[in-house]
Amino acid sequence: MRGAEAATLKKELTDEVRKRLREGRAGQTDEEALGAIEDLVLHNPKTKNCSIKEKSEIIDTIFYRVRKDLSVLHPFAGDSEISEIMVNGKDAIFIEQNGKLRRADVTFESTEELEEVIRRIAAKVHREINELNPILDARLEDGSRVNAVYKNVALNGPILTIRRFPENRITMRDLLKFETITSEGADFLRKLVESGYNIFISGGTSSGKTTFLNVLSNYVPKDERVVVIEDSAELQITEIENIVRMECRNANVQGKGAVTMRQLIKSSLRMRPNRIIVGEVRGEEVLDMIQAMNTGHDGSLSTGHGNSPSGMLNRLEAMFLQAADFPAEAIRRQISEALDLIVHLGRLPDRSRRVLEISEVEGMLDGEIRLNPLFRYEAESGLVRTKNPLKNDVKLKMKGMKL
C-alpha cells in the first residue's frame, strides 16, 4: 500500500474508531478499545488487500492516536534505545536511536493533532501553551526534558522536542567502553574531583556534558554536603546522602512565581554546602557561581555551551558582563581564580562523543587567561597526555594525592 493511500485509510478508520468510542459502543479501557480497533480493521473491506504487517501497523497507529497522550510518538517514548524525539511540524518526525539520527516513518494526521499532544504534555506539568505563551520548556515525570514551540512562532508548524535520559545511570566504566575518555584521563579527573578542584565541562549541543557531569559526581566524597542547582532537573546523583536538589521555575501565566538560577545559587550559599553543582550556566547566574567558587566553595562542578576551552572562557566573560559592568580584566581575573580545570567534549564525524581536551586554568598573563593543556584528543591515538604538568597542585597535596 502506497504512503498516501495508507495515510488516508488510517485517517478514515481513526475517525470511525473515535466515533464509536464517543457513542459508547466500545469500552473505555485500553484492552476494550484495542479489541474494538482490531475488529474494525481486520473485518473492514478496505483492508482486505493489506498484509498482516500492514494491518498490525494500522491497528497500532489508531490505538496510539485515540488512547495515548503522545499519539503516534508513544512507541518511541517507550523505547530505551531512543534518546531524542524531534517533531518539525506534523509531517516531519525524527528520532535519535543509539546515537544515530533518522526520520521516522509516521506522521500526525493534522497540525491540530500535534497541537493537542503538546497541550496534553503542558497540562501534565501544570503549564499552558498557546499563542500568548508560545514556548514550553518543562520536565516530565520520567525525567525527560520537553521543549515545544507554538505554530505562531515556528514557521513550519508546531515544534516538539523530547530528550530522554537512560533508565540506568551511565558510569565511568560505560564511558571507557564507549571510548569517550581513556583510563588515564578518568583516573586524573577522579583525583582532581576528590581533591576539590573546581571543574567546568564545556561542549556543543548534545556532546554529553550533562552525562559527563553526572559521572564526575560519582567521585564526590560521600560524607560531603552537596547542593545541586539545575534549570531542568536531569542529574541522577544517588550516592550522596547529604544532598539538596533545587530546580528553577518559570513564571505562571500572570508572569509571577519565577525562581531563577541566580536566586537558587544565592540561596545555596546559606545552606553550608561543601560543594555546589550547577547543571548548566547560560546567563547572569555565572556571576554568582564564580563568586561562590571564589569564597571557599571548592569542588564545584558545572557545564556550559562552548566550542573550545578558550571559547568557553570567552562565553563566561560575556555572560558575566550581562550581570555586572566590570572591567574586562577584572572579570577574567575572577574567572581564572575560580576555575581550576576545563574539560571539553565534542561529537566526531561518526557522531561518537569524546573528551577532546582537558586544560588547567593556569592564571592571568598579559591581561588574558592562560590555559595549560594537560590532555588532547588526537585522531590516531585518542585522548593523550601532553608533556605539560599540572601547575596548581596545592589541593592535591592537601589531600595527600599524587598524579
C-alpha positions as CSV (number, residue, x, y, z in Angstrom):
1,M,0.0,0.0,0.0
2,R,1.4,3.4,-1.0
3,G,2.1,6.0,1.7
4,A,-0.6,8.5,0.7
5,E,-3.2,5.7,0.4
6,A,-2.2,4.2,3.8
7,A,-2.4,7.6,5.5
8,T,-5.9,8.2,4.1
9,L,-7.1,4.8,5.2
10,K,-5.6,5.3,8.7
11,K,-7.4,8.6,9.0
12,E,-10.8,7.2,7.9
13,L,-10.5,4.3,10.3
14,T,-9.3,6.5,13.1
15,D,-12.3,8.8,12.6
16,E,-14.6,5.7,12.7
17,V,-13.0,4.5,16.0
18,R,-13.3,7.9,17.6
19,K,-17.0,8.0,16.6
20,R,-17.6,4.5,18.1
21,L,-15.8,5.5,21.4
22,R,-17.9,8.6,21.7
23,E,-21.1,6.7,21.1
24,G,-20.1,4.2,23.8
25,R,-20.1,1.1,21.6
26,A,-16.6,0.2,22.8
27,G,-15.4,0.0,26.4
28,Q,-13.2,2.8,27.7
29,T,-10.4,0.6,29.0
30,D,-7.3,0.2,26.8
31,E,-8.0,-3.5,26.3
32,E,-11.6,-3.0,25.2
33,A,-10.6,-0.1,22.9
34,L,-7.9,-2.2,21.3
35,G,-10.3,-5.0,20.7
36,A,-12.8,-2.7,19.0
37,I,-10.0,-1.3,16.8
38,E,-8.8,-4.8,15.9
39,D,-12.4,-5.8,15.0
40,L,-12.8,-2.7,12.8
41,V,-9.5,-3.1,11.0
42,L,-9.5,-6.9,10.4
43,H,-13.1,-7.1,9.2
44,N,-13.1,-3.9,7.1
45,P,-13.4,-4.4,3.3
46,K,-11.0,-1.5,2.8
47,T,-8.2,-3.5,4.4
48,K,-8.7,-6.8,2.6
49,N,-5.7,-6.2,0.4
50,C,-3.4,-5.2,3.2
51,S,-0.8,-7.6,4.5
52,I,-0.8,-8.9,8.1
53,K,2.1,-6.5,8.9
54,E,0.2,-3.5,7.4
55,K,-2.9,-4.3,9.3
56,S,-0.9,-4.6,12.5
57,E,0.7,-1.2,11.9
58,I,-2.7,0.3,11.2
59,I,-4.1,-1.1,14.4
60,D,-1.1,0.2,16.5
61,T,-1.3,3.7,14.9
62,I,-5.0,4.0,15.5
63,F,-4.7,2.8,19.1
64,Y,-1.9,5.3,19.9
65,R,-3.9,8.1,18.4
66,V,-7.1,7.6,20.3
67,R,-5.8,6.2,23.6
68,K,-2.3,7.6,24.3
69,D,-1.3,11.1,25.2
70,L,1.7,11.2,22.9
71,S,-0.3,9.7,19.9
72,V,2.0,8.3,17.3
73,L,5.0,9.2,19.4
74,H,4.1,6.7,22.1
75,P,6.2,3.8,20.9
76,F,9.3,6.0,20.6
77,A,8.8,7.2,24.2
78,G,8.9,3.7,25.4
79,D,12.0,2.6,23.5
80,S,15.1,2.7,25.7
81,E,17.4,3.0,22.7
82,I,15.8,6.3,21.6
83,S,17.4,9.3,23.3
84,E,15.6,12.1,21.4
85,I,12.3,12.7,19.6
86,M,12.2,15.7,17.3
87,V,8.9,16.8,15.6
88,N,9.2,19.6,13.0
89,G,5.5,20.1,12.1
90,K,3.0,17.3,11.6
91,D,4.8,15.6,8.7
92,A,8.5,15.5,9.9
93,I,9.3,13.3,12.8
94,F,13.0,12.5,13.6
95,I,14.4,10.3,16.3
96,E,17.9,9.7,17.6
97,Q,18.5,6.0,18.2
98,N,21.7,4.6,19.6
99,G,23.4,7.9,18.6
100,K,22.1,7.9,15.0
101,L,19.6,10.3,13.6
102,R,16.8,9.1,11.3
103,R,13.4,10.1,10.0
104,A,10.5,8.1,11.5
105,D,8.0,6.6,9.1
106,V,5.0,8.0,10.9
107,T,3.3,11.4,10.8
108,F,0.5,13.2,12.6
109,E,-2.9,13.4,10.9
110,S,-3.0,17.1,11.2
111,T,-1.5,20.1,12.8
112,E,-4.4,20.1,15.3
113,E,-3.5,16.6,16.4
114,L,0.1,17.7,17.1
115,E,-1.1,20.8,19.0
116,E,-3.3,18.5,21.1
117,V,-0.4,16.3,22.0
118,I,1.6,19.4,23.0
119,R,-1.3,20.7,25.1
120,R,-1.6,17.4,26.9
121,I,2.1,17.5,27.7
122,A,1.7,21.0,29.1
123,A,-1.3,20.1,31.2
124,K,0.6,17.2,32.8
125,V,3.3,19.6,34.1
126,H,0.6,22.2,35.0
127,R,1.6,24.6,32.3
128,E,-0.1,26.3,29.5
129,I,0.9,26.8,25.8
130,N,-1.0,28.9,23.4
131,E,-0.4,31.9,21.1
132,L,0.1,34.2,24.1
133,N,2.5,31.7,25.8
134,P,4.1,30.1,22.7
135,I,7.0,28.3,24.3
136,L,7.0,25.4,26.7
137,D,10.2,24.2,28.5
138,A,9.5,21.5,31.1
139,R,10.4,18.2,32.7
140,L,8.2,15.2,32.6
141,E,7.7,12.7,35.5
142,D,10.1,10.2,34.0
143,G,12.8,12.9,33.8
144,S,12.6,13.6,30.1
145,R,13.1,17.2,29.0
146,V,10.4,18.7,26.7
147,N,10.6,21.8,24.6
148,A,7.7,22.9,22.4
149,V,7.1,26.0,20.3
150,Y,3.7,27.0,19.1
151,K,2.8,27.5,15.4
152,N,2.6,31.3,15.6
153,V,6.4,31.3,16.4
154,A,7.6,28.2,14.4
155,L,7.1,28.8,10.7
156,N,6.9,25.2,9.7
157,G,4.3,24.3,12.3
158,P,4.3,23.3,15.9
159,I,7.7,22.1,17.1
160,L,8.2,19.4,19.8
161,T,11.4,18.1,21.1
162,I,11.6,15.4,23.8
163,R,15.0,14.5,25.2
164,R,15.0,11.2,27.1
165,F,17.6,10.0,29.6
166,P,18.9,6.5,30.2
167,E,17.0,4.5,32.8
168,N,20.3,3.1,34.1
169,R,22.8,5.7,35.2
170,I,25.9,5.8,33.0
171,T,29.1,5.3,34.8
172,M,32.8,5.9,34.1
173,R,33.1,2.3,33.1
174,D,30.5,2.9,30.4
175,L,32.4,6.0,29.2
176,L,35.6,4.0,29.0
177,K,33.7,1.3,27.0
178,F,32.4,4.0,24.6
179,E,35.9,5.4,24.3
180,T,34.7,8.8,25.5
181,I,37.7,9.0,27.7
182,T,40.8,7.0,28.4
183,S,41.5,5.2,31.7
184,E,44.4,7.6,32.3
185,G,42.2,10.6,31.8
186,A,39.5,9.1,34.0
187,D,41.9,8.5,36.8
188,F,43.3,12.0,36.5
189,L,39.8,13.6,36.8
190,R,38.9,11.3,39.7
191,K,41.8,12.6,41.8
192,L,41.0,16.2,41.0
193,V,37.3,15.8,41.9
194,E,38.1,14.1,45.1
195,S,40.7,16.8,45.9
196,G,38.1,19.6,45.5
197,Y,39.1,21.2,42.2
198,N,36.6,23.5,40.5
199,I,35.9,21.8,37.2
200,F,33.9,23.3,34.3
201,I,32.6,21.0,31.5
202,S,32.2,22.6,28.1
203,G,31.0,21.4,24.7
204,G,28.4,21.8,22.0
205,T,24.8,20.7,22.0
206,S,24.3,17.0,22.6
207,S,28.1,16.5,23.2
208,G,27.4,14.7,26.5
209,K,28.1,17.4,29.0
210,T,25.3,16.5,31.4
211,T,26.2,12.8,31.3
212,F,29.8,13.6,31.9
213,L,29.0,15.8,34.9
214,N,26.8,13.1,36.3
215,V,29.7,10.6,36.0
216,L,32.1,13.0,37.7
217,S,29.7,13.5,40.6
218,N,30.4,9.8,41.5
219,Y,33.8,10.9,42.7
220,V,32.5,13.5,45.2
221,P,33.3,12.1,48.7
222,K,30.1,10.6,50.2
223,D,30.5,12.5,53.5
224,E,30.2,16.0,52.0
225,R,27.1,18.2,51.7
226,V,26.2,18.9,48.1
227,V,23.8,21.4,46.7
228,V,22.6,20.7,43.1
229,I,21.0,23.5,41.1
230,E,19.5,22.9,37.7
231,D,17.3,24.7,35.2
232,S,15.5,21.5,34.5
233,A,16.4,18.5,36.7
234,E,18.5,16.0,34.7
235,L,21.3,14.8,37.0
236,Q,21.0,11.5,38.7
237,I,23.1,11.8,41.8
238,T,22.1,8.9,44.1
239,E,25.3,8.0,46.1
240,I,25.4,11.2,48.3
241,E,23.1,11.2,51.4
242,N,23.5,14.9,52.4
243,I,22.2,16.4,49.2
244,V,19.9,19.3,48.4
245,R,18.4,19.4,44.9
246,M,16.8,22.6,43.5
247,E,15.2,23.4,40.2
248,C,14.3,26.7,38.5
249,R,10.7,27.6,38.0
250,N,9.2,29.6,35.2
251,A,6.6,32.3,35.8
252,N,2.9,31.4,35.6
253,V,0.5,32.8,33.1
254,Q,0.3,36.0,35.1
255,G,4.0,36.4,34.9
256,K,4.6,35.7,38.6
257,G,6.3,33.0,40.6
258,A,9.5,32.6,38.6
259,V,12.5,31.3,40.5
260,T,15.8,32.0,38.7
261,M,19.2,30.2,38.7
262,R,20.7,33.3,40.4
263,Q,18.2,33.2,43.2
264,L,18.9,29.5,43.8
265,I,22.7,29.9,43.8
266,K,22.5,32.8,46.3
267,S,20.2,30.7,48.5
268,S,22.6,27.7,48.3
269,L,25.4,29.8,49.9
270,R,23.3,29.9,53.1
271,M,22.9,26.1,53.2
272,R,26.5,25.5,54.2
273,P,27.4,23.3,51.2
274,N,30.8,21.7,50.7
275,R,30.2,21.7,47.0
276,I,27.8,23.3,44.6
277,I,26.9,21.6,41.3
278,V,25.3,23.8,38.7
279,G,23.8,21.8,35.9
280,E,24.4,24.4,33.2
281,V,25.1,28.1,33.2
282,R,23.6,30.2,30.4
283,G,23.5,33.8,31.6
284,E,23.8,36.2,34.5
285,E,24.0,33.4,37.1
286,V,27.6,32.9,36.1
287,L,28.4,35.9,38.3
288,D,27.0,34.3,41.4
289,M,28.6,30.9,40.6
290,I,32.1,32.4,40.1
291,Q,31.8,34.4,43.3
292,A,30.7,31.2,45.2
293,M,33.8,29.5,43.9
294,N,36.0,32.4,45.0
295,T,34.6,32.4,48.5
296,G,35.7,28.9,49.6
297,H,33.3,26.6,47.9
298,D,35.9,24.3,46.3
299,G,35.0,21.2,44.3
300,S,32.2,22.9,42.4
301,L,31.1,21.4,39.1
302,S,29.2,22.9,36.2
303,T,28.6,22.8,32.4
304,G,28.2,25.3,29.6
305,H,28.0,25.6,25.8
306,G,31.3,26.4,24.2
307,N,33.3,25.4,21.1
308,S,36.6,25.0,22.9
309,P,38.2,25.7,26.3
310,S,39.2,29.2,25.3
311,G,35.9,29.8,23.6
312,M,34.1,28.8,26.8
313,L,36.2,31.3,28.8
314,N,35.1,34.0,26.3
315,R,31.4,33.0,26.7
316,L,31.7,33.1,30.5
317,E,33.2,36.6,30.3
318,A,30.3,37.7,28.0
319,M,27.7,36.1,30.4
320,F,29.5,37.8,33.3
321,L,29.0,41.2,31.6
322,Q,25.3,40.6,31.3
323,A,25.1,40.7,35.1
324,A,27.6,43.4,36.0
325,D,29.5,46.2,34.3
326,F,33.0,45.2,35.4
327,P,36.3,45.9,33.6
328,A,37.2,43.0,31.3
329,E,40.4,42.3,33.1
330,A,38.7,42.2,36.5
331,I,36.2,39.7,35.1
332,R,38.9,37.5,33.6
333,R,40.8,37.6,36.9
334,Q,37.8,36.4,38.8
335,I,37.1,33.6,36.4
336,S,40.8,32.5,36.4
337,E,40.9,32.4,40.2
338,A,37.6,30.5,40.4
339,L,38.1,27.8,37.8
340,D,40.8,25.1,38.1
341,L,40.1,22.9,35.1
342,I,38.1,22.9,31.9
343,V,37.0,19.6,30.3
344,H,35.9,20.0,26.7
345,L,33.7,17.4,24.9
346,G,32.6,17.2,21.3
347,R,31.0,15.0,18.7
348,L,33.2,13.5,16.0
349,P,32.0,13.0,12.4
350,D,31.0,9.4,13.3
351,R,28.7,11.0,15.9
352,S,30.6,9.5,18.8
353,R,31.2,11.7,21.9
354,R,34.7,12.2,23.0
355,V,36.7,14.2,25.6
356,L,38.7,16.5,23.2
357,E,40.7,18.4,25.8
358,I,41.4,18.8,29.5
359,S,43.1,22.1,30.3
360,E,44.2,23.7,33.5
361,V,43.2,27.3,34.1
362,E,46.7,28.4,35.0
363,G,46.1,32.1,35.7
364,M,46.5,35.5,34.1
365,L,49.2,36.6,31.6
366,D,49.2,40.0,29.9
367,G,45.5,40.6,30.8
368,E,44.4,37.2,29.3
369,I,43.5,33.9,30.9
370,R,46.2,31.4,30.3
371,L,45.3,27.7,29.7
372,N,47.7,24.8,30.3
373,P,46.6,21.8,28.1
374,L,47.0,18.6,30.0
375,F,45.2,16.1,27.7
376,R,44.4,16.5,24.0
377,Y,42.5,14.3,21.6
378,E,44.4,13.0,18.5
379,A,42.7,11.3,15.6
380,E,45.2,8.4,15.6
381,S,45.8,7.9,19.3
382,G,42.7,9.3,21.0
383,L,43.0,11.3,24.2
384,V,46.7,11.6,25.1
385,R,48.5,13.3,27.9
386,T,50.6,16.3,27.0
387,K,54.0,16.9,28.5
388,N,52.7,19.8,30.5
389,P,52.5,19.2,34.3
390,L,49.6,20.4,36.4
391,K,50.9,23.7,37.8
392,N,48.4,24.3,40.7
393,D,48.8,21.1,42.7
394,V,48.1,22.6,46.2
395,K,44.7,20.9,46.6
396,L,46.1,17.5,45.6
397,K,48.9,17.9,48.2
398,M,46.4,18.8,50.9
399,K,44.6,15.5,50.2
400,G,47.9,13.6,50.1
401,M,47.4,12.7,46.5
402,K,49.9,12.5,43.6
403,L,49.2,12.3,39.9
